């Protein structure tokens, strides 16, 4: 696992992909201050295979699953049990790769709510 700020993205990532990541904003608070936790990279195409984006301002998390960035607003995530279950399973799978203090702060839900 590798944590990076968007300003210093991994050398393993494609230049255009880094540009897209740098444009992202939290859909809830609209902050561009995002942290990226990289769990795996598809080095053939230079994209994150699995990872987690966390907003530094509001601590909402957004999974990167199978190269897809899933940035949904709280209303969608909270009203759809399937999405919530999927996100919590993703967090559980990678919880050992994330700082414990961060896991306690994540929003809109945390592993303690399972």
N, C-alpha and C positions, 0 to 999 in steps of 0.2 A: 504494500500500500504506500502511496505517495501522496502527501498533501502539498498543494501548491496554490498560490494566489494566481489569479488570472493574468497578472502582469508578467509572471515568470513561468509560463506554461512549458511543459516538458518538451525536450528536444525530440522526443519520439513522435510528436504529433505533427500532422500536416499543417503547413502555413495557413491555408485558407480555413481549415477547421479551427485553428487558434483564433483567427479573425472573427469567426462566427461566435465562438465562446465569449470573446471579449465584448461583444455587443449585447449579451444577455443581461436582463434585469429581472429582479424578483417580481413576479406578477402581483404580489400582495402589497409590498411597500415601495416598489419601483426603484430600489437601490441597485446600483451596479457593483456594489462591494460584495463579491461572491468568493467563496472558497471552493476549491475542487479537490475531492479525494479520489484518486485514481486507483482502482482495484485491478484492472487489466486493460491492456491496450492491444488493438489489432494493428500490429506494426506494418503489415502489408499495405494498409490504406491510411495509416496514421491517425486513427480515431480512437477515442475511449470506448472500450467494449462494455465495461461495467465501472461505474463510479457514482459519486454523490456530489451534488452541488448544494452548498449551504449558504444562505444569505447571512452576512456578517451583522446586518442590522436587526433582523427579526428572527433569525435562527430557523426559518422555514427550510425544509430540505426538499430536494428534487432529485430523484434517482436518474441515473443514466443506465439503462438496461438494454443489452443487446444493441448497443450503438445509438439508441434512441433517448434523447433528453426528454424527460417527462416533467413539464413545468405547468402544473394545473393549479388554479386558485383553490383556496380552502373550501369554498362552497361545493365545488365539484367533488373534491376528495372526501369531504365529510358526509355528503349525501349519497355516496356510492360505496356500499360495503365491500364490493369487489376490488375497487381501487385501494381502499384503506387496507384490506387484507394483503393485497399484493405489495404495497409499500412497506407494511410491517414485516412481511416475510423477507423482503429485500434487506431491511435494516438488520433483522435477526441474522441473516446469512453473513453479513459483513460487520457485525458489531465488534468482533475482535480486532478489526482494522481501524476502529474509530476511537478517539479519546472518550473515556467514560464521562467526563464533564460535559462534553459536547452532546453525548447521547441523552443526558438529562434535560438539555435545553431545547432540543428539537421541537419544532411545531409543524403542522397542527396536531400531531400526536407523537407519542414516544413508545418505546418498547414496554414501559411500565404499565401501559394501558391495555396490554394484551390479556 
